[in-house]
Amino acid sequence: MATDREHPSLKMAAILHADVAGSTSLVQLNESVAHERINDAFVRFSQTIERYGGTVHEVRGDALIAEFSRASNAVNAALAFQGAHTEHQAQLTGDVKPSLRVGVSLGEVVFADGTVTGAGVVLAQRVEQLADPGGLCITGAIHEALPQRLPIEQENLGERAVKGFEEPVRVYSVRMQDGAELPPPTRASTGNKIHAKRRVAAGLATLLVAGGALLIWLQPWAPEFESAPAERSSSPRPDAPAATELPVIRQRAETETPSIAVLPFTNISGDPEQEYFADGITEDLTTDLSKISGLFVVARNSSFAYKGKSPDVGEVSRELGVRYILEGSVRRAGEQIRINAQLIDATTGGNVWAERFDGTMADVFSLQDDVNNKIVTALEVSLTVDDRKRLDKIETSNPDAYDTLLRGFEQYQYFNREANVEARDLFKQAIVLDPGYARAYANVALTYGSEVNFNWTDNRQESIELGLEYAARALELDAGIPQIYLTRSILYLAQRRHDAAVEAGRRTIEVHPNYADGHAALAFVQSFSGQLLEALSAIRQAKRINPQYSYIYLAVEGRILFLLGRYDEAVVMLEESVQRNPVFERGQLTLAATYAELDRLDDAAWAVEEALAIRSDISLADERRNANYRRPRDLDHYLDALRKAGVPEQ
């Protein structure tokens, strides 16, 4: 995080994409059994992928993404798993038997902040959707790359039009020849020493979903490769139940701020395409509740770590440090909506209340208000005048504009250049449907901020200006949207307007004191502005609100501690950050600088080598050119340490 600009790594690779056919129907049959068996299938598939020299990059809900250097290994891994899985399915009882569809494509992919995106990934997903349950489909490029000796049969399915690609794609269905056996796995050396050995464990532990926090640079939805226990703050959340203190908590509960986590609402519409809507309802309930001054609400990022699971409420309570858990489901059929919600007291495991809310899309905002008001009443929270104003505010009276906005969120969360543009188009469509929709303007601004920060733009200055223009329009319509100020803060930093960046960052958390990413963004801009102690306080507050914080939080805190000269503390944060995501080059560089200041020069040289393996053009000249430090001594401190660590001058 030493600069505001990240450099994605691009390469050609064979990409395998798999998902569970009919996962929603399986969950409806038996939710706990479905999740258990889906999880087991992905574990076994991941093991097979590793045997065939592949690398699993993401496990998200009911989907898996893996990379191979050889097309034949990707195909063999898929066929080996499907054959073994068929035998495994035969041993299962009941109707919950998850079948996987697999697609393999060859294309350019982008590695950035620990995730893999790009046309190759999208194409693999599109081809996978053409496969039958238990089947495998590949692109023509993979077909041409396969050796003739493989004991497989390939059926030419012809050229297919696939979403997102102008030209049709030739697709082949692949299966084993009857009675044949696959050759043993053949590993290929990648030449890259960076191997995130427990990526799968981390993905399965969190069942990653593209989180949807409205944040430019933190990217909390990006997968964390290493499964490492999150550091727990020494300052627990209000009324958080510890395993040995439940009786005490019951006695204190009436005098302390109630604490709550909103778990992802389950989509029970019978239509996977409605997943975005259930996530959007969860997002909005979390946001609304977190604006109430008398409630402590855990950040949405932390709660969404439980998506796709059936966690024990006591376990969630202990992990997130909250007393109350809100969970539920959303069913949407056309214009009809049903929300089922229940509020659980983790100290007893009993329901505080449970209720069903029925309405139409035209009623969606009043339905959310009903849920919020029930929670406020049940927890006996006293609302201030400002609280009531915030809860009563109607963002838009156009349900189509709201629905379009949620579809934009879904695209934005894929977090790549193409999805960012598609999200912006949807947000602009929401503006057309309701020209007074402040949140839509704020999110258009956010997409410009993202492309500036991640260098997804061919005209950086124009993107900055457009981002600030849309943020200004959003501000005219509604001064209470924290993402407006967060976007301004990051764009002002890109302009090296440090005072304005810090002021916008402070305004973010004034508008929304419970906004974890707002505190983290403030820490980010303060660290470049020389306000190091304030930055340290802000990032630690972010970690308290968001206990399932990402590796980026750790990298930011580590860099602040480095600049303060507290190297022993910095190295702990930075080592955990790069352990979780070894291909985050900014973390590797800051770790190298910290090792150098501790005179651990061998470790420093290794961290530099890791960073150069991710991006080969790293140099001190480049670091100086792109740095946003306000104080020359902070930049010199960093560059001198990198020089000592062995970063090349040019």
N, C-alpha and C positions, 0 to 999 in steps of 0.2 A: 504493500500500500504506500510505497514511498512516492508515488506519483498518482495523478488522477487518471492516468491512461494505462489500460492493460493491453497486452499484446497477445492475441490469440495465436495458438499454434495450429497450422493447417497441414493436412497430409491426406494421401489417398489410403483407403483401407476398405477391407470387406467388413460390412456392418451387419450384424444379426439383430433382428428385432422380433421379440416374441410377446404374445399376450394370451390371456385366458379367454377362450371362446365362451360367451354367455355367462360372464362372471356375475352379473347382476342377478340372473335367475338362480344361480347357485347360492348366492348370499341369501336370497329370499327363502330358499328351501331350508337352510340351516346356516345361520351366519357364522357361528363359532367354528363349525366343522369346515365350512368353505374356506375361511381364512387360514385355518390350520393346514388344510390340504394344499391350498395354493402356495402357501409359504414353503411347505415341504417340496413341492414340485420345483420351485425356483431354486431352492438349496441344491437339489440333485442336478438340475440343469446347469447351475453355476459350477458345480464340481466337474461336470462333463466338459464344459467350456474350457476350464482351466487345464484339463488333461489334454485337450487338443490345441493348447497354446494360445487360447483366446484370453481376453481381459474383459471382465464384466465392469461396465462403467456405471450403470444405473439400474436400480430395481425400484419401480414407481408403481405402487398399488398393484395392478394386475398386469404390468408390463416389465420387460427386461431388455436392456441394450448391451451388446457386447461387440468388441472389435477384434478382428483377426488380421494378421499380415498375409495369410494365404487363403484364397477362396476355397480350396479343397478342405482345409481344416474347419472352416465355418460350416460347410455343407455336411461334412462327416460328423461334426459335433451335434448338429441338429438331428441327423438321422439316428445317431447312436442314442441320443436322449429319447427321441420319439419311440424307438423300438423298446427301450427299457421301460419307458413310461406306460406303454400299452400293457406290458406284463404286470407292472405295478398296479395299474387300474383294475386289472382282473381280480386282484386280491382284496380290493376294497368292498365294504358293505354299504348299502344305502344308495341313494340316487346322486349324492354329491361327489361327482367324479370329474374334476377339472381337466379339460383337454386344452392343449396349447396349439396355437397356430404360429408358424415361424416364417419370416421373410428374410432373405439375404440379398444385399445389393453391394455394388462397388461404386464408390464415389468419394468426393472430397468432404472431409469432416473437419470441424473446428474444435479444438480443445482449449477451453478457457475457464479459469476458476473451478477446475475440477469436474467439469461436465463436458459432454461431447454433443455437438449439434451439427447442423449443416445439411446440405442436400442429400448426402449419402444416408443419413439417419432417417430423414423424412421419406425417402424413396423405399428404404427397407420396411418402414411401417406401412406404407401404401401397398407394397407387394404382399406383405404378411396378411393384410386384410382380404386378399384374394385367395388365400389358402383355406382348405377345409380344416375343421377341427382335427388335430392330430397330424396335420399335413405340413408341407414345406413348399414354398414358392421362391424362385430366384429370378433375377433379372438376366437379360441377354448377355450382359458383360460378365456376369459370374459364370454363366453357361459356357462362354467362350474360353474362360480361364481354367476350367476344370480339365484335368488329364483324362484321357480316354480309358485308362485302366480301372477307373472306379466302378465297382459293381452296382451301378444305379441305372434307373430308367428315368428319362426326362420326357415329359409330354409338353409339346409346344402349345401354349394357350393363346398364341397370337399376340398382336399388339393391343395393349390396353391403355385407355385414357385414364390417367391418374391425377387426382387433385393436386394442384400446385406445380404441375409440369406441363409446359406448352406442347411438347412432342409426346406422342404415344410411346409406351415402354413395352418391349417384348418380354413376355413372362413365361417361365417354364415351371411346371409342377414336377417335383422330384420325389422318388421313392426308391427303396431298396429292391434289387432283383430278388425274386423268390429264391429262398434257400441260400442266398449269398451272405458273406460276412464282410464287415468293413475292415480296411487295413488298420494297423495300430496307429495311434496318434504320432504325428511328426511335428516337433516343435521347431519354430524358426526364430532365430535370434533377432531381436528388434534393434539392438545396439543402444538401447536406452536403459540406463541403470535405474530409472525411476519405476518401481513396481509397487503399486498400492495393493499389498498382499491381502488385505482384509476388506477390500471394497464391498464385496458381496455381503459380508457380515454387517457392515454399516448400513447398506441399503436395506437389508431384510430387517435389521433392528428398528429402522425408522419408517419402513415402507414409504419411501420418499414420494411426496407429491410436489408438484410445482407450486410453491407456497402461496404466492399471490400477495405478499406484503408489498405495499406501494413504495418501493425503495429503489433507487438507482444503483448505487455502488455496492451496497452490502450483499446483495444477491443471496438472501437467506434461504431461498428455495434450492440453491445449488447443492448437489449431493456431497456429503462429507465422506471421504474415502475410508478414513480410519475410524473404527468404532472405539472411541475413548470416552470414559465417563466425564460428563460435564462437571466443571468445578462448581461447587455450590457456594453461594455467597454466605459470608459469615453473618449477614443480616437477613434472617428469614422473612418471607412475606407475612403480612398480618394474618393472624389466627391460623397459620399453617400447621396442620396436625403432624407432630412427630410421633413415631411409633410408641414411644414410652410416655407420652404426655397427653393422651386423649382426655383423661378426666380433668386435667387442669384447663385444657382448652375449652371444655364445655362450661367451666365456671367463668372463664374470661370472655366468652364469645360475645356477650351483650355489650361489652365496653370497647371492643376492637373493630377495626374496619373489616367488613366481610371481604373475603377473597374468593375469586371464582375463575374457573377455566371453562371456555366454551369448546367442547369437542366437535370435530367435523360432523355435521349432520349427514345422515346416510341418504343417498338417493334411492328411493324405493319406487321410482316411476316405471320401472321395467324398461327404461330406455337409457342406455349409457350416455347418449348425447345430452341428457339433462344433468350430467354430473356438474357442469359449470354452474348450474342454477343452485343446486344444493350447497356448493362451495360458496357461492355468492351470498346466500342467506346467512351462512355461518360467519362469513367475513363481516357482514353488516351488523349482525347481532353483537359480535365481539367489539367492533368499533363503537357502536352506540353505547354499550355498557361501559366501555373504558373511558368514556367522556364524563361519566358520573363521578363527581368528586368524592362521594361516600363509598365507592367500591374500589377494590384492587383487582384488576383483571389481567391475567397472564397474557402475554403477547400471542397473537394469532399463530406466529411461526412455531412456537412451542406446542401449542394445542394440536396443530396439524401434523405433528410427528406421530400422532396416534391414528391418523386416517387409515382406514382399512383394517383396523384391529378391533378387538373386543376386550379392551383392557379392564382390569380390576380397578374400581374407582379409588380404593385405598392406595393402590400403587400409583395411580395418576396423582392423587392428592399429595403423596410423599415426594414424588419426582418433581412436581411443579410448585409445591409449596402453597397449596390452596386448600380451603376447607370445602368449598362447594363446587360441584361439577354440573354443568348444563349439557345434556345430550339430547338427541332427537333424530327425526327423519323428515324428509320432504318428499311429497308426492305431487307431481304435476302432470295433468292430463289436459292438453290444450290450454284453455284459459283457467281451468280449475286448479286450485292449490290446496293442499292439506299439509299443515305443519304439526307434527307431534313433538312435544317437548316435555322433558322432566328435569327437575332440579333435585340433585342428590346431596345430602349432607354426608361427607366422607367420614365424619367422626362416628356416625351410627350406621351408615350404609343405607339409610332409609330415604324415601322420597319426601322432599319438602312440599312439592306439588307436582302434578303431572296433568297435562291438558292437551286437547286437540283443538287446532285453530283452522277453520275452513273458510275459504273465500275464493276470489278470482284474482287474475293479474292486476285488475284495477284496484284491488284491496291489499296488494302485497305490502305496502308501507304501513297500513293500519294493522295488518297481521303482525308485523315485526314490532310495532308499538305495543300491541297487546302482550306479546311475550316479554318485552322489556318491563312493562308496568307490573306484570305478575311477579317478576323477579324482585323488583324494587319493593313491592308490597310484602312478599314473602320474607325478605331479609330485613324488613323494617328500616330501609334506607331513607333518610330524610333528604329530599331533593331541594337544592337551592334554586333560586329564580333562574340562574344561568343554566343549571342542569335541565330544568323543565323546558327552557327555550331550545336547548340543543335537541332534546328528545322530540319536541313537537315540530321541529323544522321539517318541512316537506322539500326534498331535494328536487323532485320532478313530479308532475302530475301525469306524465306520459309513461305508461308501463312498457311500451315498446322501446322507448329510449333507455329505460332501466335494463331491460333484457339485452339490448344491444351493448350497453356498457359492460354487463357481466360477460358477454361473449368476447369483448375486447380484453377483459381481465384474463380469460382463459388463454388467449393467444399471447398476451404479454408475458405470461408465466413460463412460456417455453424459452424465453430469454435467448434469442438469437436475432441476427439482423433482419431476417425475413419476417419472423413472427412479430418483431417490434413494429415494422411497417404495417403489417396486417392489423395489429392491435390499434395503431393510430387511425387507420381507415375506419375501423369500427367505432372508435371514440368520436371521430368526426361525424359519422352517421348518426350517432346519438345526439350530437349538437344540431344536426339538421332536423331531427325529430323534435327536439326541444332546445331552441336557441338560448334559453336561459338556464341550461343545465350546467351549473358551476363545476360539478365533479367531472364531467366529461372534458371541459376545458383543462382542468387540472391534470387529467390523465394524458391528454395530448401533450401538454408541457413535459410530463414525465417521460414520454417516449423520446422527445428531443434531448432531454437530459441524459437518457441512457445511451443514445447514439453518440453524443459528445464524449461521454465518459469512457465508452468502450471502443471509440474510434470506428464506429459503424457509419460514419458520414463522409462524403466526398467534399463537403463544404462545411467545415467546422464552425466558422463564424456565422454562417447563415443559420445553422442548427441552434447555436446559442441564442441568436436574436429571436428566432421563432419560438423557442422554449420560453424565453422571458416574456414574449408577447402573449402567448396563451396563458401563462401564469398570471400576468397582469389582468387579463380578461376574467379569469376565474376569481381573482381577488375582488374585482368590482362587483361580482355577483354574490360572493359568499366569502367573508374573511375568516371563516371558521374551519377551513379545510387545511389540515397540517401539511399535506403533501405539496401544497403550493409553496410553502416556505422552504421545505426540504429541497424541492427542485431548484428554487432560487439559490439556495445556499451552495449547492453543488456547482451550478452554472457560474455563480459569482467567483467561486474558487478557481474554476477553469479560466476565468478572466484575470485571476490573481488580484481580485478586489477583496482582500482579506477581511476588512472591517465589515463590509456588506455581507460577506459569507457568514461570518460569526453572528451578526445581528439576525439574519434570516434563520440560522440554526437555532438561536435562542427563541425566536418567535415560534418556531415549530413546536417546541415543548411548552411554551406558554399557552398555545391554543389547545394542546393535547398533552398534558403532563404525564399521562400513562403510556405514551407512545415510545416503545423501546427503540425502534429504529430511528426515531427522532433524536433520542439521546445519543445513539451511536453516531449518527451523521454529524451532530454537534461536536462530538469528540474528534471526529475526522477532520473537520475544518479548523477546529481550535488547535489541533496538533501541528498543522501547517502554519498557523498564525502565531506560534510561539507561546500560546496559553496552555502550557503542558500540564500543570496541576489541575486546572479546570477540565482539561480534556480527560485526564485520568479519572476524575470524579464522574464525568459524564458517561464514559464507557462502562464503568462499574455499575452505574445506575441502570444502564441498558441491560446488563447481564442479570441484574436482580429481577427486572420486569420480564425478561425473556430467558428463563433458565435453560432452555434448549438452544442456546445461542450457537451461531455458526463459527467456523474457523476464521471468518473475517473479523469477528469481534476480538478473537484472540490475537490476530495479527495486528489490529489497531492498538490494542493495549500493549502488546510487546514493543511496537515501534515507539509509543509514548515513553515507556520505561527505558528504552534504549536512549532516546534523546535526553532523558533525565539523568543518564549515567547510572541507572540502577540495573546493571547488566545481569546480575544473578537472578533477579526477578524477571527480567525481560526474556532470558533464555528459556525459562519454564513455559511462558506463554507461547513463544515462537516455536519451540519444539513440538508442543501439542498442536499448534496450528498446522505445521507442515506434516505432522503425523496424520492428521485428519485428511489433508489434501496435499499430497506430495508434489502435485503439478501446479501449485500456486507460486509463480516465480517471485512475486513481491515478498511473500513470506520467506522464501529461501534466501533472498538477498538480504533482508533485514536480519535473518538468523546468522548469515555469514558475517555481517558487520558486527553483530553482538559477540560471536565466537572470537573474532579478531580482537575486540577490546578486552576479552578475557584471556588473551594470549593462547587460545585453543586453535592454533593455526592450521593443524591438520583437519580439524572439524570445519573450520572456515573454508578451507580449500575444497573440501567435499561439498559443502553447501553451494559454493560458487559453481562447481562442476554440475550439480543438479540443476541450478538455475539456467546455465548455458545449454544444458540438454533440452530444456523446455523452450528456450528462445536463444538462438545462437548469436544474435547481434547485440547482446547486452554489452555496454561499455560505460566507462565513467563519463565520457563526453555525452552520451545519450542520456544518462541519468541526470547530469547537470542541465542539459537542454530542456528536459521535460519536467523538472522538479517545480513544485509550487510552494516551496518554503519561503516564508516572509523574511526570516532572519538568516543572513548569510552564515552565521556561526552554526546554525542547525544543519544547513546544507553541507558546510565544510566538515562538520563532525561525521556526517553520514558518508560522504565521499572518501574522507581519509580512512575510515574504517573499511570501506569496500576495497580501497587500494591495498591496504594491509592484508586483506583477505585474498587478494589475487585477481580482482576484476580487471580486465584489460582496459588500457587508457582509451583506445579507439575501437 
